[in-house]
Amino acid sequence: MNAETQTDVIVRPVRDVDAQELGRVHATCWHETYDHLISKAALENVSPKRLAELWTHWAEQGEEYRMSAALVDGEIIGFVGSGPARDEDAPRERELYFIYLLHRYHGTGVGQQLFDAAIDEGEGVYLWVAADNPRAHRFYVRNGFAVDGETHDEAFLGETLTEVRFVR
């Protein structure tokens, strides 16, 4: 799919009734994003049902949280979430927690629409992203972020994923 053939995209706040579909899309995105970073065995343990339970929690957060889904033809194809910083040494008050989009929609502008739903123009924000995710790195740099030199190892599906911090 390319931008010329893309149908209309709707980006709207996440609702509790979205949890099951978000869990399915979340699991698919993890497979598409982390297949070169995490073992196949670990990824096979990703449960759309368990991720749906997490989404039930995310959908119930307060107004300082911005959780949105992108839909095409009524189907969720991606999602984004931001909220108060979770790190003690946070360089900004807002953190971009996640942004995932089904691979076939990469490069269509939907990722930017999701980002814009979670982060205000010019807003100071930070995020953690896999060190070995050059496509995401380019996206964040285009949106005014820079690596600040901080890294950490994150437990992910029973394995370790090295992340770098981007700040804007």
N, C-alpha and C positions, 0 to 999 in steps of 0.2 A: 504494500500500500504506500502511495506517496501523497504528498500534499494536494496534488491536482485531482486525485480520485477520492479524496477523503470526504466522507459524509459529514453532516453537521455534528459537532461535539457539544455536549452539554456538560458543564462543570458546576456541580452543586454540592452543598454540604452533605456529609455522610449522615445517614439515618440508621436507626437501630435495625430496621428491616433489611438493610443492606449486608448485614454481617455474614450471612452464608455465602453470598456471591463475592464479597470482598475476601473472604477466606480462600475461596477457589482461585481468584485472580492473584492474591498475595502468594500463594504456593507456586503458581505458574511463574510469576515474576522472579521468585527466588531461584527456581530452576534455571531460568534464562539468564539471570545475572551472576549467579555464583557457581555455575557448573565448572568453571576453570579454577576456582579458589577453594572449593570444599569438595570432599570426596563424594562420589556417587552414592555410596552407602549412607552417608549422612543426609544427603538430599532426598533419598528415598524415604526417609523417616518424616519428611515434612507432611504435616497433616492439615489439609484444608479445614477440617472440623475444628482442630485446635486453634488455628489462626482465626476462624470465625468467632470463637469464644473471646479471643483478644479484641476483635473488632467490636464486640458487644460492649466491652469496657471502654474502648476509645470513643465510641459514639455517645457515651454518657458523660463526657468531660464537660467542664464549664466553658463559658464563653471566651476565656482567654486561650482556648485551644481552637485551632482552625483545621478541621478535618474535612477534606473534600474528595469527591469521586468524579472521574470523567466517564461519560457514557456516550456510546455510539449506538444508535438504533435501540436504545433502552437497556443495553448491556454495559456493565462496568468494564472498562478497559485499563484503568489506572487509578491511582489515589495518591494523596499527599497529606502530611500532617505536620503541624508546628505547634509550639506552645512555649510555656516558661522553660528557661534553661534548667537542665537537670544536673549539670556538673558544678561542683563547689568552686572551681576556678574558672567558671564560664566567662569568656571574653565579651559576651553580649547577653542581654536579658532574654532574648528569644532564640529558640533552637529549632532548626528544621529537622524533625525527627526522621522523616522518610519521604521519598517520592519514588514510586514505582509505576511503570507503564509497560504493558505487554510489548514485546519486542517488535511486532509487526507495525506498531504505531510510532516507533522511534523515528525522529527526523520529520515528523508531520506538524510540529508546533504544539501538540497536545501537552507535552512535558512542560512547555513554557506556560501554557494556560493553567496547568495544575500549580506550578510554582507561584504564579501571580495570585492564585486563590489563597495561598497560605502565607505569603510574604508581601507586605506593602512595598511599593516603590521606594527605594532608598532606605528601607528599614535595616537597622543593624541586626545581624543574625549570624549564627554559626551553625556548623553541622559536622558530623563525622561521616566519612565515606571510605570504603575499602581502598587501601593503598594501590591495589592493582585493578583499577576501574577507570581507564583513561577516558572513556566516553563521558562518564559522569563528571570527571575532573574538568573536561572541556566545557561542559554545560555550566558548571558553577563559575568558572572563570568568565565565561560570557555574561554571567549575571553579577559580575563585580566582586567575586570572592577571590581570596588568595590563601594559599597554604600558610599557616602561621608557625610551622615547625613542630607542633605537638603531634605525637602519635600515641596510640595505645593498642593493646591486644584485647580483642573482644571475644568472649566465648560465644560461639555461633554453632548451633546444632551439634554440640559436643566436641567441636574442634575450635581452633583459634584463627581469628581473622584480624590481620593488622589493618588499623584504620588511621587515616590522617585527618587533621582538623582544618577546615576551611572557615575563614572569617570574612565578613563584609561589614 
